[in-house]
Amino acid sequence: MDIRESQLPVGTQGRLRTTLFGYLSLTKPRVIELLLVTTIPAMLLANRGTVDPLLILNTLFGGLLAAAGANTLNCVADADIDKKMKRTERRPLARDTVPRSHALVFGLMLSVGSFFWLWWTTNMLSAHLAGATIAFYVLVYTLLLKRRTTQNVVWGGAAGCMPVMIGWSAVTGTIQWPALVMFAIIFFWTPPHTWALAMRYKEDYAAAGVPMLPVVATERQVTKQILIYTWLTVTATLALALATGWLYAAVAILAGAWFLVMAHQLHSGVRRGEPVKPLRLFLQSNNYLAVVFCALAVDSALDLPTLLHL
């Protein structure tokens, strides 16, 4: 029988909305947005802007399923510590909005669905990359590294780099050096981005027993590492300019200078013993990555001459 929501009792409507929102929250939509924004530029660069729109949509949908599945399984594995952290205490499994067993099945279905979708609509390499990403994020990062080492986000961050590899392989069927450089950009960007957030919420991580670097190291040591990885990030963006045009190169230089200034200000403030706002660097690092990859997309779509051929 087809029962419209408006015909349901008010209490049932509320529970239905809460449940649906709970399942959506398990996938961490805001994290997915950031991952997918790197996929399109990688695809455009792979074929200098002449990519079938349907292939882009299929790859994005497959990537969305993969990220949603991995994030859901991450929530299942981290349900116990999410209850101990103020930043995550409102997540669905921490509040028992969604049964843990249901979340596990939901995450597995999304993950399997992403593999077969990418296999069917793109190629086997992209499907295997998506499957490997999910396995690495859940089994290696979440279950092995996160609770055991301060380098958890350094190596675990490799999972967040994979959308560019999937996007590139969906177009070319191969992995070439520009895809590896884009991987490096996100790999080096992840530690300063994550550690800045962890500085703000280090008490949360300490309470949950997660040895994030800001929990076990001094602020001066943490900001020094943030500075090192920021320099590596900017260097990688400039290396990618060899495969792009002048527009991307100009934006990479300006955005990189801006990102470095913020990282230096954070480190200098800590060295001088001044109050600092690491959350500002965390938020602005999102903008930095978005600006760089949007510039890459525009540069590739316009098919500007690469710096190697100027």
Summary of the structure (lengths in Angstrom):
residues: 310
radius of gyration: 20.5
end to end distance: 66.1
largest distance: 68.5
contacts: 1078
relative contact order: 0.11
helix: 78%
strand: 0%
